């Protein structure tokens, strides 16, 4: 009996980790926007709020740091509930980094937004920034650069794991 229980525990652990890739290879990345992300997501606290509006083709952010957004140029899931959305800013919709310091992002219009813990009703968004450089802007000049920069292996360089620990909730349509 004892051996059977131990065997079942070990077998369960193997099945659990084998079925849920922690470090996906290129073959494990699912390219395309997860349909669960489409909608309006709200995160708020006392005196502040952030809202992400996502359609099949656009993402818009509204919050205390302004309004910005653009067309969704690339989206991928690294596993069943974590991934990246890369947008290309539209005219006049670029994030205003000057509130954080003197930054020049001219000519760099591709920006990444990580998501994690995605369910049908909640998700944690984390806007990208250069974690190693005092949260400096992370925009790139080309989509190819953005896909490389914001891949799974680079998440901890471009997303603060401490920031964005409270999930945004999907709003009723």
Order of alpha helices (4+ residues) and beta strands (2+ residues): alpha-beta-beta-beta-beta-beta-beta-beta-beta-alpha-alpha-beta
